[in-house]
Amino acid sequence: MKILVCISNVPDTTSKINFTDDNSRFDTSGVQFVINPNDEFGLTRAMWFKEKGGATVHVATVGEATTEPTIRKALAIGADEAIRVDAEPTDGFFVATQLAEVVKQGGYDLVICGRESIDYNGGMVPGIMASLLGMNFVNTCIGLEADGDQATAVREIDGGKETLRTTLPLIIAGQKRLVEESDLKIPNMRGIMMARQKKLNVVPPVEASPASEDLRFEKPAPKGAVTLVDATQVGELVRLLHSEAKVI
């Protein structure tokens, strides 16, 4: 089985976020970038298929040269080969179009994406890819098994889970619980050294126009001051909830 894991290069959640150009562009200065957490769950599941059934695992991202440390980490975790589409990931449609071309050229049986990236939280790339490629698609996937050209996927739905049976080729949008957090792989020294020798293919983007544009970013409003009320002052608590918080 030939697997492609799509990787997003996202800011670490501990990074301080700022914007430039009148709040129209994200300021990357001093920001640490990591593999998108939802993609990391998918990569770990792909490595399970590799270890259990001898699958070949490739990773792909859309981004400029600054994204290469992140994709090298994916190689250090155990992916066999990497592909970087040399373009700025302007919006979800553009990214999906580029990754769909990678899938088309590579002839993959299984494509594992994260449900969404933690920077823009658009959640659109896997579905658009499936539409462009005419492939089966399972969203919010929290379990995946494959036997030959048959696949069984478990996805999260409101109030429970749904088990689906489908055929390869297949695209899934994975998330937390696709594997246990304790099973996430951390690159060791041997993996890091081997990653330097693995192939990282840089390919030009295909022609595609972004379908949306970011006009302006705005940070959440600062949280207001906290008012502490003694447990014996019930009347005062009711007054504050009514007159200040306006929730009763």
C-alpha positions as CSV (number, residue, x, y, z in Angstrom):
1,M,0.0,0.0,0.0
2,K,1.3,3.5,-0.9
3,I,0.3,6.2,1.6
4,L,0.6,9.9,1.4
5,V,0.4,12.0,4.6
6,C,-0.3,15.7,4.0
7,I,1.6,17.9,6.5
8,S,0.8,21.5,7.5
9,N,3.6,23.7,8.9
10,V,1.9,25.6,11.8
11,P,3.0,27.8,14.7
12,D,3.6,26.2,18.0
13,T,0.7,27.0,20.3
14,T,3.1,28.5,22.8
15,S,4.3,31.1,20.2
16,K,3.3,34.8,20.6
17,I,1.1,35.7,17.7
18,N,1.4,39.1,16.0
19,F,0.4,40.7,12.6
20,T,2.1,43.1,10.2
21,D,1.0,45.3,7.3
22,D,-1.9,46.8,9.1
23,N,-2.9,43.5,10.5
24,S,-3.2,41.9,7.1
25,R,-0.3,39.4,7.3
26,F,0.9,37.0,10.0
27,D,4.2,37.9,11.5
28,T,6.5,34.8,11.5
29,S,9.4,36.6,13.3
30,G,10.5,34.5,16.3
31,V,7.7,31.9,15.8
32,Q,8.5,28.2,16.3
33,F,6.8,26.0,13.7
34,V,5.7,22.4,14.1
35,I,3.8,19.6,12.4
36,N,0.1,20.3,12.7
37,P,-1.1,18.1,15.5
38,N,-4.0,16.5,13.5
39,D,-1.4,15.6,10.8
40,E,0.8,14.1,13.4
41,F,-1.9,11.7,14.5
42,G,-2.2,10.7,10.8
43,L,1.5,10.3,10.3
44,T,1.7,8.0,13.3
45,R,-1.2,5.9,11.9
46,A,0.6,5.7,8.6
47,M,3.7,4.5,10.4
48,W,1.6,1.7,11.9
49,F,0.6,0.5,8.4
50,K,4.3,0.6,7.4
51,E,5.4,-1.4,10.4
52,K,2.6,-3.9,10.3
53,G,2.1,-4.4,6.5
54,G,5.2,-2.9,4.8
55,A,3.4,0.2,3.4
56,T,5.4,2.9,1.7
57,V,4.8,6.3,3.4
58,H,5.4,9.6,1.7
59,V,4.7,13.1,3.2
60,A,3.8,16.3,1.3
61,T,3.4,19.9,2.2
62,V,2.7,23.1,0.3
63,G,5.2,25.8,1.4
64,E,8.4,27.7,0.8
65,A,11.9,26.6,1.9
66,T,11.3,27.6,5.5
67,T,8.9,24.6,5.9
68,E,11.7,22.1,5.3
69,P,12.7,21.6,9.0
70,T,9.1,20.5,9.7
71,I,9.0,18.1,6.8
72,R,12.4,16.7,7.8
73,K,11.0,15.9,11.2
74,A,8.3,13.8,9.4
75,L,11.1,12.0,7.6
76,A,12.9,11.5,11.0
77,I,9.7,10.0,12.4
78,G,9.9,7.3,9.7
79,A,8.4,8.5,6.4
80,D,10.3,7.2,3.4
81,E,10.2,10.3,1.1
82,A,8.9,13.9,1.1
83,I,7.5,16.2,-1.4
84,R,7.4,20.0,-1.0
85,V,5.3,22.0,-3.4
86,D,7.3,25.3,-3.7
87,A,4.5,27.8,-3.2
88,E,3.0,30.0,-0.4
89,P,-0.1,28.3,0.9
90,T,-2.4,31.2,0.2
91,D,-5.8,29.5,0.9
92,G,-7.4,26.1,1.3
93,F,-8.5,25.7,-2.3
94,F,-5.0,26.5,-3.6
95,V,-3.4,24.0,-1.1
96,A,-6.0,21.3,-2.0
97,T,-5.3,21.8,-5.7
98,Q,-1.6,21.4,-5.2
99,L,-1.9,18.3,-3.0
100,A,-4.4,16.8,-5.4
101,E,-1.8,17.0,-8.2
102,V,0.7,15.3,-5.9
103,V,-1.8,12.5,-5.3
104,K,-2.5,12.2,-9.0
105,Q,1.1,12.0,-10.0
106,G,2.0,9.6,-7.1
107,G,-0.8,7.1,-7.5
108,Y,-1.4,6.7,-3.8
109,D,-3.8,4.2,-2.3
110,L,-4.5,6.1,0.9
111,V,-4.2,9.8,1.6
112,I,-4.2,10.9,5.3
113,C,-4.8,14.5,6.1
114,G,-5.5,16.3,9.3
115,R,-9.1,17.3,9.8
116,E,-8.0,20.9,10.0
117,S,-4.8,22.9,10.7
118,I,-4.5,24.7,14.1
119,D,-3.6,28.1,12.5
120,Y,-6.6,28.8,10.2
121,N,-8.9,26.0,11.3
122,G,-10.5,26.0,7.8
123,G,-11.1,22.2,7.7
124,M,-11.6,22.3,3.9
125,V,-8.5,20.9,2.3
126,P,-9.2,17.1,2.6
127,G,-12.8,17.4,1.3
128,I,-11.8,19.6,-1.7
129,M,-9.0,17.2,-2.6
130,A,-11.5,14.3,-2.6
131,S,-13.8,16.2,-4.8
132,L,-11.1,17.2,-7.3
133,L,-9.8,13.6,-7.4
134,G,-13.1,11.8,-7.3
135,M,-11.9,9.6,-4.3
136,N,-13.8,8.2,-1.4
137,F,-13.6,10.5,1.7
138,V,-14.1,10.0,5.4
139,N,-14.1,13.1,7.6
140,T,-13.4,13.4,11.4
141,C,-11.8,10.0,11.3
142,I,-10.8,8.4,14.6
143,G,-10.1,4.8,13.5
144,L,-8.8,3.2,10.3
145,E,-8.0,-0.4,9.2
146,A,-7.2,-1.6,5.7
147,D,-7.1,-5.1,4.2
148,G,-6.3,-5.3,0.5
149,D,-8.4,-2.7,-1.2
150,Q,-11.0,-2.7,1.6
151,A,-10.9,-0.1,4.4
152,T,-12.9,0.2,7.6
153,A,-13.0,3.7,9.1
154,V,-14.5,5.0,12.3
155,R,-15.6,8.6,12.4
156,E,-16.8,10.9,15.1
157,I,-20.4,12.1,14.8
158,D,-22.7,14.1,17.2
159,G,-23.3,11.9,20.2
160,G,-21.3,8.9,19.1
161,K,-19.3,7.1,16.4
162,E,-20.0,5.8,13.0
163,T,-18.2,2.8,11.3
164,L,-17.9,2.9,7.6
165,R,-16.6,0.3,5.1
166,T,-15.3,1.6,1.8
167,T,-12.7,0.8,-0.9
168,L,-9.3,2.3,-1.7
169,P,-8.2,4.7,-3.0
170,L,-9.4,6.7,0.0
171,I,-8.8,10.1,1.6
172,I,-9.4,10.6,5.3
173,A,-9.3,13.7,7.5
174,G,-8.0,12.4,10.8
175,Q,-7.9,13.9,14.2
176,K,-7.2,13.2,17.9
177,R,-7.9,9.6,18.8
178,L,-6.9,8.3,15.3
179,V,-4.1,7.0,17.5
180,E,-3.5,7.3,21.2
181,E,-1.5,10.4,22.2
182,S,0.9,8.1,24.0
183,D,1.7,6.4,20.7
184,L,2.8,9.6,18.9
185,K,6.4,9.1,17.7
186,I,9.3,11.4,18.6
187,P,12.3,11.4,16.3
188,N,15.3,9.7,17.8
189,M,18.9,10.4,16.9
190,R,19.1,7.5,14.4
191,G,15.9,8.8,12.7
192,I,17.3,12.3,12.5
193,M,20.5,11.1,10.9
194,M,18.6,8.9,8.4
195,A,16.3,11.8,7.5
196,R,19.2,13.8,6.1
197,Q,19.7,11.0,3.5
198,K,16.1,10.7,2.5
199,K,14.8,12.2,-0.7
200,L,13.0,15.6,-0.4
201,N,11.5,16.4,-3.8
202,V,10.8,20.1,-4.5
203,V,8.2,20.5,-7.2
204,P,6.7,23.6,-8.8
205,P,3.0,24.4,-8.2
206,V,0.4,23.8,-10.8
207,E,-1.7,26.7,-12.0
208,A,-4.4,27.5,-9.5
209,S,-6.0,30.8,-8.3
210,P,-6.8,31.2,-4.7
211,A,-10.6,31.2,-4.0
212,S,-10.4,33.5,-1.0
213,E,-8.2,36.3,0.5
214,D,-7.4,37.2,4.1
215,L,-8.2,40.9,4.5
216,R,-7.5,41.5,8.1
217,F,-6.6,39.6,11.3
218,E,-7.9,40.6,14.8
219,K,-6.8,39.3,18.1
220,P,-9.5,38.4,20.7
221,A,-10.4,41.2,23.1
222,P,-8.5,41.1,26.4
223,K,-10.3,39.4,29.2
224,G,-11.8,41.7,31.7
225,A,-11.0,41.9,35.4
226,V,-12.3,39.1,37.7
227,T,-14.5,40.1,40.6
228,L,-14.3,37.7,43.5
229,V,-17.4,37.4,45.7
230,D,-17.4,35.8,49.2
231,A,-19.4,32.6,49.4
232,T,-21.6,34.1,52.0
233,Q,-22.5,37.2,49.9
234,V,-25.2,35.5,47.7
235,G,-27.1,38.7,47.3
236,E,-24.1,40.6,46.0
237,L,-23.4,37.8,43.6
238,V,-27.0,38.0,42.2
239,R,-26.7,41.7,41.9
240,L,-23.4,41.5,39.9
241,L,-24.8,38.8,37.6
242,H,-27.8,40.9,36.9
243,S,-26.4,44.4,36.7
244,E,-22.8,43.8,35.4
245,A,-22.6,40.4,33.7
246,K,-26.3,40.8,32.5
247,V,-26.8,37.0,32.5
248,I,-29.9,37.0,34.7
